[in-house]
C-alpha cells in the first residue's frame, strides 16, 4: 500500500522568502507524484506532476519539485513567495499500473506574511 | 470547457436523514474519485471508479455510504442515516489518465 507523509502541517514564511514544503512517500513500486494547491473554499488545483523523465519538474505559479527516488521524496520549492501563495498544499502518489487511486498526504498550510 | 461540477454546493441535513451528493465529471474522463475532507484530516479516499471495472470501495467508512456511477458519467454518493461525524466537505474528481481534476466540493453539515 502507498502512503504519503507531509512532515509539516504549517509553514510560516515572509513574503519574497524561499520556501520548501516536504513530502515523502512509501511505495514498493514505481510511482507517479503530484502536488495540488487548495485556496480557501475552493477545490484542489494541480500545481505539477512527475510521471517520468527529468526528476526536476516545473509547475504553475513559479513552483518546482524534485523527485528523489533514493530518498523517496518529492519536495516542493519556490524561490520567492507571494502573499497570494497562502494556501494548503497537498502531495499525492499514484501507482503507474492501470488501476490505481490517488493517495494524499494530510496537507501543509503555507502562511505568507508581509 | 466545463470542469467537474458538484451539487449541491452546501447541504444542511438533520441527523438520521439520507443525503445524495451529485458529481458531473468532465466528459470523456474514465476515472472518477470521491474524497472526504475534514478539518485537519487531509483528504480521505472513499471510492474510485475506473471505466467498466468494479469500483474500489475500500475507503467507504461504513455501510451507510454507497456510490454509483451511471453510464460511465454522473456519479451519486449516498449517505444513509447521517451522523454528525459525517459533516465534512465531499470532493469529487475525474481523470482521463493520471491527473485528477477536482470539483468545488459539497459541504455537508449534519445537525
Interface residues (C-beta under 8 A of the other chain):
Chain A: X9 X32 X34 X36 X42 X43 X44 X45 X46 X49 X51 X90 X94 X96 X98 X99 X101 X102 X103 X104 X105 X106 X107
Chain B: X4 X33 X35 X40 X41 X42 X43 X45 X48 X50 X53 X56 X59 X91 X93 X98 X99 X100 X101 X102 X103 X104 X105
